[in-house]
Amino acid sequence: MMRRFLIIFVVLFSGSAVGADSTTLNGLAAELAAKVREIVAACGSTVLSTWRPHSMICNRRHCRPSEHAMGRAADVAGNPDCIYAHLKGWPGGYSTDYLVMGHVHISYNPHGPEWGVLFVHGGGWSR
């Protein structure tokens, strides 16, 4: 019963708030919003997702708010070579599995779980 509740909870509360536009840069950390603007302008990339209130990351033991829920992450697609070139030296974290996921997840949360981390979705990371 608890497992069913958890799955339903994650599905119901992992998306955007009703009426919220999860592709706007409003609500993002200023440093992240500036980096996303830079990438979109230089690479012609598209913003897929930004601030998503209530978005959770869950595993078998616990759930925690995602970086998206805190306005600390954005997903960007299009022209991955250009995106990665603009992320060289980025102090936050970002995903390295564009070919699998079809986007780059970029985060900015000093001392957060993705700070300074290059990772693949679903596990695996390096500093």
Legacy VTK file of the C-alpha trace (Angstrom):
# vtk DataFile Version 3.0
C-alpha trace
ASCII
DATASET POLYDATA
POINTS 127 float
0.000 0.000 0.000
2.772 2.455 0.921
4.601 1.762 -2.342
1.461 2.546 -4.364
1.025 5.777 -2.429
4.634 6.764 -3.093
4.305 6.134 -6.825
1.058 8.115 -6.985
2.615 10.923 -4.937
5.629 11.157 -7.251
3.453 11.174 -10.370
1.070 13.797 -9.011
3.665 16.131 -7.575
6.639 15.784 -9.904
5.293 17.984 -12.685
4.683 21.677 -12.935
2.323 23.610 -10.755
-1.030 24.224 -12.370
-0.674 27.164 -14.712
3.104 27.389 -14.308
5.318 27.580 -17.391
8.203 25.218 -16.752
10.250 26.654 -19.633
10.495 30.241 -18.391
13.685 31.385 -16.716
11.691 33.140 -13.992
12.352 31.583 -10.620
15.789 30.232 -11.565
18.971 31.084 -9.687
20.434 34.179 -11.385
23.706 32.429 -12.312
21.836 29.531 -13.892
19.436 31.794 -15.801
22.406 33.738 -17.206
24.141 30.531 -18.330
20.971 29.198 -19.968
20.458 32.525 -21.803
24.073 32.367 -23.005
23.631 28.804 -24.309
20.310 29.517 -26.030
21.715 32.635 -27.721
24.993 31.036 -28.838
23.816 27.507 -29.661
20.231 28.007 -30.806
19.213 25.503 -28.138
15.736 25.162 -26.632
14.793 25.259 -22.968
12.756 22.138 -22.180
12.240 22.518 -18.451
13.204 24.831 -15.610
11.434 25.512 -12.317
8.973 22.744 -11.428
7.552 23.163 -7.930
6.995 19.914 -6.051
9.297 17.910 -8.355
10.866 15.063 -6.367
13.750 12.623 -6.804
12.910 9.310 -5.152
14.718 6.065 -4.604
13.723 3.032 -2.542
14.655 4.675 0.758
13.621 8.312 0.542
12.561 11.269 -1.572
14.126 14.700 -1.782
13.151 17.839 -3.687
14.750 17.910 -7.116
16.994 20.762 -8.196
14.130 21.793 -10.525
11.805 22.202 -7.528
14.202 24.712 -6.004
14.787 26.738 -9.182
18.297 25.335 -9.396
18.112 23.289 -12.637
17.246 23.588 -16.313
17.048 21.067 -19.150
18.304 22.296 -22.528
18.234 20.536 -25.922
19.703 21.171 -29.355
23.329 21.428 -30.497
24.937 19.388 -27.694
28.534 20.055 -28.783
27.911 23.782 -28.420
26.108 23.319 -25.088
29.000 21.305 -23.634
31.534 23.855 -24.935
29.686 26.577 -23.001
29.635 24.428 -19.849
33.430 24.047 -19.674
34.453 25.457 -16.299
30.818 25.606 -15.067
30.963 25.322 -11.266
27.561 23.627 -10.963
26.658 20.208 -12.285
25.496 18.880 -15.621
24.542 15.636 -17.300
26.797 13.972 -19.855
24.320 11.564 -21.478
22.750 13.779 -24.149
22.631 10.974 -26.715
20.512 8.855 -24.363
18.300 11.547 -22.825
18.045 14.114 -25.621
18.873 17.028 -23.318
21.483 18.389 -20.935
20.418 18.868 -17.317
22.283 21.894 -15.914
22.213 22.730 -12.204
23.508 25.472 -9.940
23.233 24.859 -6.204
26.401 25.585 -4.203
27.034 22.680 -1.838
24.002 20.815 -3.233
24.083 17.174 -4.384
24.996 18.043 -7.999
27.541 20.791 -7.258
30.647 20.246 -9.392
29.321 16.888 -10.597
29.198 15.504 -14.132
26.631 12.703 -14.198
24.384 10.422 -16.221
20.677 10.251 -15.478
19.792 7.371 -13.192
23.188 7.071 -11.560
26.903 7.456 -12.113
28.808 10.661 -11.571
32.263 12.190 -11.279
33.740 15.388 -9.892
LINES 1 128
127 0 1 2 3 4 5 6 7 8 9 10 11 12 13 14 15 16 17 18 19 20 21 22 23 24 25 26 27 28 29 30 31 32 33 34 35 36 37 38 39 40 41 42 43 44 45 46 47 48 49 50 51 52 53 54 55 56 57 58 59 60 61 62 63 64 65 66 67 68 69 70 71 72 73 74 75 76 77 78 79 80 81 82 83 84 85 86 87 88 89 90 91 92 93 94 95 96 97 98 99 100 101 102 103 104 105 106 107 108 109 110 111 112 113 114 115 116 117 118 119 120 121 122 123 124 125 126
